Amino acid sequence: MSEENIKLLRDGLKNYKIDCDDIMLDRFETYREILVDFNQHMNLTGITDQREVYIKHFLDSVAIFKHGYLTGDLSVIDVGTGAGFPGLPFKIANPDIELTLLDSLNKRINFLKEVGRGIGFDDIDYVHGRAEEIGQNKDYRQKFDIATARAVANLPVLLELCVPFVKIGGFFICLKGPNAVKELEEAQNAIKILGVKLVELIEVDLPDEELKHTVLIFKKEKNTPIKYPRKAGKPSKNPL
């Protein structure tokens, strides 16, 4: 492990108001090692360099902690989690989070279980399934304080897939790239139909990065109409 990169991660976490210790740093590094190992035979990420993973996956995921939405023992679902971002970094940064990781590919779920074991968490719920179906399941629908997603789909689609999981008064935390404002304009209809309102748009500054990342925070104000999410494939083919 490069001391310089560990310092970069430590300083970044502190900058985002995360109280980090050696256990947390070790968990992040173990996660990276398992990611790189599995990535040799699975397409999980194009980023494997230690410094790049620390910045573009870990710090990018947890930058939102600076704004106070992820303190305490919240229930969080990461929808279409893929290689585990941002859900697993959330859990490493705040172990009190009750985390559910949802993905449609069983190979990825097996990878995520390996990470969970490797970093010492036995209380993560791993769900293999499509958001369109799980979002209609009474065990998961409107059960979470927070739903989150990163780089899964355009915002109107993401809203339909994620908002049904959120309790009234809870939040959808959406990690986006530099096109967030444009996507927000396209999502006005979905925002109205799904009963949420945008409460904050946060621009994230990352070390070494010129590209702007954006986090959109939506608060759920009303029950999601029962017809949403629609059946698999509908939300992306015909966005709200």
N, C-alpha and C positions, 0 to 999 in steps of 0.2 A: 504494500500500500504506500502510495506517495504521501509523505507528510504534508506536502504543499496542497494536495487535493483534499486531504482530511481537514486541513485548516479552512479551505474554501467552503467545505460542507458545514463545518462547525459555525463559521462566521455567518454563512447564509441562513442557517437555522436560527441563530440568535437574532439576526436582522429581522426575521419574521416572527419574533417574540416566542420562539419555541425554546423551552428550557432543556437543552440537550446535555447528555452525559455520554460516557464511553459506551454504555450498553446500547444507546440509541445509534451512535455512530457505527458500532459493530453490526447492528441489525441492518442498517442501510448497506453496508459493504457486503454482508452475507447475501442479501437480496440481489445485489449487483452480480456477485459471483454465480449464483444459481441462474440468473437471467442469461448471462453470457454462456454458461454451460448448455442450457436448454436451447439457446438460440442457434447452436451449431446444427441442430436437426429439426428446429421449428422456426417459423417466421414470426418472431415476437417483436423484434425491434431492429432498426437499421443503425442504432447507436449502441456501441459496446465499450468505447473508450471510457476509462474511469471518470475523468473530469467531465466529459460530455454527459454521461449518465447522471452524475451528481447534479449538473446544472439543468439539463433539458428534461429529465424525468423526475428527479427527486425534489429539487428546489422549485421547479415549475409547479409541481403538484401541491406543495405545502405553503406556497407564498400567501395563500388566502388566510392562513392562521393569524397573520398580522392584524386582521380585521375582526377577530373575535367570534367568528361563527362556529368554531369547532372546539369549544371548551366544554369540559364535563363529559358525562356518560351518555352521549347522544347515540341514537340509532341511525346508522348511515348505510345506504345502499349505493353501490357503484354499478351503474347500468352499462353493460357492454364493456366490462372492465379490461378485456384484452390481456395485456401483460401485468395488469394490477394497478394501473395509474388512473386516477389519483388515490384510489381507496387504500391500498397497502401503505403508501407513504403517510396518509392521514392517520392510520392505526399506529404506525411506528412513532409518529410525532405525538400522538395522544392515545396511549394504550387503553384508556377508559372507554373509547368508542366501541359500540357494539356494531361490528362491521359485517355486511353481507356483500359478497362479490357475485355478480350475475354475468354469465357469459353463455353464448349459444354453442360454443365449441368445447367438447369434452376434453380434448387435448390441453386446452388452455386451463381448464379447471384443474386438471391433474398437475400442471405446472404450478398453479397458484397454491395448491395444497402443499406441494413440496416447499415452496417459499415459506408458507405459514409455519410448517414444522421446523424449517431451518432457522427461522428467526424467533421461535419459541412461543408462538400464539396457538392455543388450542381452542379458542372461543370464536373463530371466524366461521360464518355460515357461507358455504360455497353452493351456488345454485346454477345448475346446468339447464338452460332454457332460453327461449326468446322473450324479450321484454314485452312483446305484444301479448303473449300468453300469460306470463307470470304477473303482469300488471292487472290481469282480470282475476287472479287467484286471491280469494278472500284472506289467505294467510299473509299476503304481501301488500295488498292494495290499501293505500292510505294508512300504512303502519309505521312509517319512518319520519324521524325529525328532519332528515336531510336525504335527498337523492343527489347524486353527482354523476357527471359524465365528462369525458375528455376525448375530443377528436373522433367522435363516433359518427355523426351525421350533421346535416344542416340544422339550424336552430328550430324551425317549425317542426321538423321530424323529432328532434331530441325532446322538445317540450311534450309532445304527445306520448313518447315512450317513457319519460321520466316522471312527469308531474303526477300521474295516477298513484305512484308509490308514496307520495308525501302526505302527511297529516295536514289538516287545516292548521295554519299558523306556522307550519314548517317551511323549509327552504329547498329550492333547487339551485345547486351551485354548478355552474356550467363553465368549463375551461375552454377558451377559444383562442384562435390566432388573431391576426391583425384585421380580419374582415368582420369582426363582431358587430360593429355598428351597422353595416350593410345588412347582415343577417337579422339584426334586431328589427330593422324596417320591414323585412319580409315576414317576420314572425308576429306582426301585430294582431292578425286574425286569430292565430293559435293562442296567443296570450289572453285574448278576450274570451274565447270559447272554453279554455281550460281553467279559468278562474284564478290566474296568478297576476302579480304585478312586479315590474322591475323595481327593486329597491336600491340597487347599487351596481355601477359599472366600474370595475377596478382595473387599471393598467398595471401590469406586473413588470418590474425591472429585474432582470436576471444578470448575474455576473457574466461578462464577456459577450453578452447577447445584444445585437442591435435590433433584432426583430421584436416587435411589441407583442406581448401576450395579454389577453384580456380575460377577466373573470366576470361573469354576469351572475348576479344574485337575484333570484325571483322568490317572492313570498306567496304562499298559497292562501287564498282568501275564501275559496268556496270549494264544495265537493266537486270532484271531476265527474262530468256527465258519464253515465254508465256505458255509453257506446265507445268510449275511449279508454285505452288504445284500441284501434281497429285491428282486424285480423292481420297476421303476418304479411308483410309486403305492401299493404295498403298505405301506411303512413308515408313511406318513401316514394311510392308511385304517384300518390295524390296528396301532397302535403296540405295541411289545413291553411 
